[in-house]
């Protein structure tokens, strides 16, 4: 299924260094954000965080030098310690933060 997911990507993904945590657990154990696109992200799986394929959760994404932002995500797949999520809903302000991050990655290429 991972290959199928990769083939459906419509936007480029950028390797990145940030952290995420589930909004419902506050600042519990953070996980690393491995890559990012305008449509989703690949996250490090954290055992203490109850993520299940097909579930929707709110995550807080944090990147150095940028304001934290919240995304409602759909967990697409969990394979080999990696969690693929699709951004489902986000406020315009938080989407602007995401768009700024993507723009920074595009310019650095």
Helices and strands as residue ranges (DSSP letters): H 2-7, E 14-22, G 23-25, E 31-36, E 40-44, E 56-62, E 69-79, E 82-89, H 92-107
